[in-house]
Structure formats: structure tokens, C-alpha cells
Amino acid sequence: MTMLAGRLHLEPTPHLEMDEIPTPEPGPGEVLIKVAAAGVCLSDVHLIGGSLSPLYLKGDVVTLGHEVAGTVHALGPGATATVGDRVLLQAGEKRDGIIYTRGVDYDGGWAEYAVATTDTLVPIPDDLPFEQACFIPDAVSTPWAAITATAQVRPAEAVGVWGVGGLGAHGIQLLRLAGAAPLIAVDPLPAARERALEFGADLAFDPADPDLSTQIRQATGGNGLDAAFDFAGVPPVREQAISCLGRKGRLTLVGLTDKPITITYGTLFSYLEQQLRGHYGSEPEHVLELVRLVRLHRIDFARSVSAVLPLAEAPKAVEMLESKQGNPIRLVLQP
């Protein structure tokens, strides 16, 4: 049997092709997942564009997609799962102490079927649609881990969020859940600022506003921010966010960029005992925590699904995300 898959080809230069390939068979301890939904992430765009490269991929072709949900379709030898189980897949797995990322270092879920080890299966509740479940790993778990583990935000802390896209929109929701107050969003797009307010921000500002720092100081009683997040991965954002921090404030870098980090007023940064904290991805327990919160209806991701496209239209989805057509939070592919 064969199936359709969205594949990253690294040669001669990175590009996406929709290929008809053999349907995989699960090995020992593995299951075959019938994919119901797969998220389109900016990381996928970076892989296709060549600014991000697989570290541990064997060969020069891989099926994309690290945000995946579906049902258990078949079991490999020794696999302990039940056919028909509704699951999402962790975005990667540990092999000999190294994290391999699904859809980057091995085949992912932009396909009709995907293979997964049983320890990467996360059961999901019956009332959670697949198109909302698929992007909990990464699009939601990354900001959740940044908030709870790296920045360690506490209730009633003043927090600023720069960038209200796929990560930042979820960051707003999760910071609201964590009790951040006041919660301030910063984004150049009016639609993104409006979305931030709808998702729980107390205030939303344009980074081009010359009075931004003053407005944030006023909103925080003159203290500045306790914590700030760069979800955009844009160098000017980092300088601006640092200027809005209060004493012992910390800026957590979540959005990715290969540009240098610059602190213009280094002495002041040190005098105020401020901090820069790097962040990347999440741990399996963060995904489990989020599924638990969804199961108990503490948070809802229905508004995060900007569009659902057929798997065959993966190239169109990539183009839409890259051009920010419709200011999407998450585009989802459906085989």
C-alpha cells in the first residue's frame, strides 16, 4: 500500500514535495497511527527554507510534521496499546540520551499514516477534536514550558508578551491561566493586538509607539515588568523588552533567530540585576499537564485553529503561514 506524504528533500536545496510513498509498518514496540490532523509550524517553514536543518536525520529526505494527532491503527510486535485509541504524539523521543524530533530527524505526520513508539502516545479525551489536539505539543507546550519552567512566572507578576502569533497567542492564554497581572501584549499588527485582548491580555500596544516604555511603566505602577517573553524571534524586540523590565526582571527568549543578542545599556542591566533566559521546546510532562488541563476544561484551543486544509494542500499552507495570510495562529492539515 502507498500513501500521500509531505516530504522535505534536502538536495539539491531544501524544498517540499508531495510524494506517494509506501505506507510504513510498525516495528517492535511501535504502533501505526492513522493521522487525523497535523499542525503546520513556523519550524516547518524554516526547514523548507533552509534556515533550519535536521541534526540527526539519516539520509536527505524526511516526512515533515511534529504536531500530530490520530488513532492507533495497527500494533507492532510487543506494542501495548489498543487499536482505535485517540492519541496525540509527543513531538520527539529520546534515543541514547539524545532527543530526536519527529518530522525533522525521523518521519513525522504530514502523511496519511505515521509510526510512533508507544511511550510517545498521549491519550486525549473524546471531546477534544483532533485538529485542536495535534498542536498541543510545541505550539502550546513550548510557551507553557517557557512560562512555568524557564521564566517561572508567579501569580500577580507583571508580564509582557512580544509577538502574538502561533506561540504568543497561546502564551497570552496560558499566562492568564497562571495569574499574570497585568498582562501586556506588544505586536505591530492591529489584528494581533485585538486578538491578544480577546485571549486575555489586559493591555495591547504597538511596538512603534514612542511612549511604549512609559505606558508599560504606568501600567505596572512605575515598577516595570517582572517578566517578558520574546515570542517573535526578532532582535529589536529583545532590546525593547529589556528596556521595559523592572528590577530583577527577566526576559525569556522563545522565538528563534540566529542574530546576535545586544544589550545596549549593559551597566544598567547589571545594576538592576536583570536576566536573559534562553528557552527551547518542552518536556513530555508539559504536554501531559496541558492535556490534563484540557480534560478538565481549564483551557480551550478552538480559537487557535485558523484553517484546516487537505494534506495535498500542504504547500499552500506553508505559503499562507510564511506570508502570514489571514494572521494565522495554527493551520492544520487533514489527510
N, C-alpha and C positions, 0 to 999 in steps of 0.2 A: 504494500500500500504506500501511497505517497501523500504528501500534504503541502500546503502553501506555507511559506515562511519568509519573514523579512530578515534578510541576511546582510551583515556588514562584511564587505570584501575590502581587505586592506591593500590589495595590489590591483593595478599599478599605483593607485592612490585610493584612500578610503572613500567608499561610496556604498549606497544602499541598493540592493537588488531584491526583487520579489521572485523567489526561486521555488520550484517544485522539487521537494527532496523526499527521501524515504522517511516514513513515519518511524520514530525511534522506538526501541524496545527497552523496557526497564531491566536493569541488571540486579544482582543480589542487593537486597536492602533498599531497592528503589521502587518507585511507582510511576505509572504513566498517567499524566494529568491531561484531561480534556480541557483545554483552555477556554474559559468563558469571557475573560476580559484581561487586557494588558495595557498598562499605562504608557504614555509617551512622555519621557522625561527630557529635560534640557541636557542631561548627560548623554542621552542617545544622539541628540543633535551634535554635541561636541565630538562624539565618536565618529559620526558620519563626516563631520567637517575636518577631522584630523587633529583637533586641538587636544583631544584626549585619546590615549592609546591603551589597549589591554596590556596588562603586565605579565599575565601567566597563561595566555592563550597558546595552545599548541596548534600551529597552522596559521593560516591567514584569512579564515572565514569563520564567522560565528553568527548564530541567530540572536538578534537583539531582544531586549525586554527583560528588565529586572523587577518589574512590578506586575505580578501575575496572580490571578485567581481562577479557580475552576473546580472540577470534580475529579475524584480518583476514578480512573477508567480501567486500569489493569494493574496487577501486582507482579513484581519481580520475585525471584526466589528469596524466601525469608522475610519479605516485607510484611510488617504488621500494620495494616490499615484496612479500611473497609471500602469496597467499591461503592461509589455513589456519594462518599463523604464530600461535603462542601469545604473547601480549604483555600487559604491564600498561601503563597510560598515566601519564605524568608528570601531576602534579596541576595543571599550568598551563603557559603558554607565554609567551615574551617577544615583544611586538609594539612596535616603535619605542621600545625601551628600557623599556617598561612591562610588568610581569608581570600577565597576565590569568589568573584562577583558573578552572579547569574546574568546572562546576556552580555557579558564582557569577556570573562575568562573561560566560560563554557556556555553552551546553548541555553537561551532564555525562552521567553514566552510570546514573542511575536510570531506565533505559529498556531496551527490547529491543535497540536499536542506538544507536551513538554515532559521531560523526565526530571524527577526530583527524588532526593533521598528522604526517607521517612522522617528524619529529625528536622527537616526544613518545612514540614507541613504544619500549618496552624489552622485548627478548626474554626470556622466562622458561624455565627448564628444564622438561622434560617431567614430572619427578616433583614439581613444585611445584603443588599444587592451586590453582585459580583463587580459591577463597574465602580462601586464605591470601595469595595474591599481591596481591589488589586493594588491601589496606590498607597495603602497604609504603610507598607514597607517603603521607605525612602521619602516620598513626598510629605508624609505625616510623621513618620518615625524620626527622620533627621531633625526637624525643628523640635520635636518632643525631647529627643536626647540632648539637643543643644540647650534647651530651656532647663531641663531637670538635672542633667548630669554635668554639663560643661559650665554653664552660667550659674546654675544652682539658684534660680530665681525664687525669692521668698514672697509670701503674700504681702501686699501693700507696698512693694517696691515700685518705684517709678521706672518704667521701661519704654525704650524707643525701638521701633522696628523700621529699618530702612529697606524698602523693596517689598511690595505687596503682590508678588507673583505667585508661582506654584508653592514655594516654600513659605514666603511671608504671609500669605493669606491663612495658611494653616497655623503659622506661628501666632497670628493675632488671636485666633480661636483658642489655641492651647494656653497662651499667656492669660487670657481672660479666665479660663478654667483654673489656672494656677493662682489667680488672685492678684495679678499685677495691677497697680493703680497709682497714678494714672497710666494709661496705656496709650502711647502716642505713635502714630504711623506717619512715615515720610515717603512720598512717592511722587515722581513728576507727572504721572498721568491722573487727570481728574477722575476717570472711571475707577482707577485703582484706589484712590483716596476715598471715594464714595463706598467702594466695596469694603475697605478697611473699617469704616464706621458701621456698616451693616453687620460685619463679622465680630464687632465688639470693641473696637478702638474708641477711646474717649475723645480723641482729637486726631486730625489728619492734616498734615502740612505739605506744602510744595518745597522741595529742597532748594529751589531757585529763589525762594523768599529771602531777601536780605535780613529780615528780622527773625529768621527761624530760631537761632540760638536764644534770642531774647524771649520769644514766645514759649520755648520749652522751659527756660528758667522760670518764667512767670507761672507756668502750669505746674511746676514742681516746687512752688514756694521758695524759689530762689536757690534751691539746692542742686539742680541739675539731675541727670539720670543716674539711677543706681546701676542699671544695666542697659546695654544697647546691642542690637543684632544687625549685622550686615548680611541680609539675605540676597543681596543683588550681585555681590562679587565685583563691585565697581570701585576702583581706587579712590576717587574723590569722596565717595560715601564714607570711607573709613576716616578720613581727615575730619569731615563734617561731624560724624558721630562722636569722635573723640572730643571735639570742641563743646559738645553738649553734655559730657559726663560730669558728674559731681565728684566730690572727694571719695576715693576708693571705688569709683565707678569702673565697670569692666565692659569692654567691647568684645563680643564673641563673633568671630569671622566664620560664617556658614557658607555664603556664596563663594564660588571658586574663581580665582583669577591668578595668572602667572606673573602679574605685575608686582613691582616692589611695594613694600609697606613703608610708608613715610609718616613720621611723627614730627610735625613742624616745630612745636614748642616742647622739646624733649625735657628741659629742666622743669617746666610746669607739670608735665605728665608725671615725672618722678616725685615732685613736691606733693602733688595731690594723691600719690600712691595709687595711680590708676593702673589698669591691667589690659593687655590684649590676650585673648584666648582663642586658639585655633580649634576648629571643630570639623569633623568629617563623619558622615553617616550615622549609624546607630548600632546598638547591640540587639540580639534576639529578644532579650527581655523587654525592650522598649516596644516592640511590636506586640508582644503578649499583653503588656499593660494597656495599650491602645485598644486592642480587641476587647479586653475586659470593660473598658470604659464605654465602648460602643454597645456591647452586650447589655449594659445597664443603662443605656440611653443617656449617658452624660454628655455625649457629643455626637454630632450628625454631619456627615460629609456629602449630603445630597447636593448642596450648592456648589461643591467643588468640581462636579462633572460638567465641563464646559461643552463637550460634544462627544458623541460616540460614533466612530467611523468603522466601516468594514475593514478587516485586516488587509484586504487588497489595496486599500487607500492609505497605507502607511506612509508612502512618500508625500502624499498631500498633507497628512497630519504633521509630518516633520516640517514641511514648508510653513504650515499655519503657526506652529509653535515658534519657529525661527523668526518669522516676521511679526509675531505677536498679534496675528489676525484675530480680532474679537477679544483681545486681552484675556487669553485662557488661563484658568487655574490648572486643570488637568484635561487633556484629550485622552480618550480611551479607545483602543482597538478591540473589535469584536469579531472573532473568526466566524 
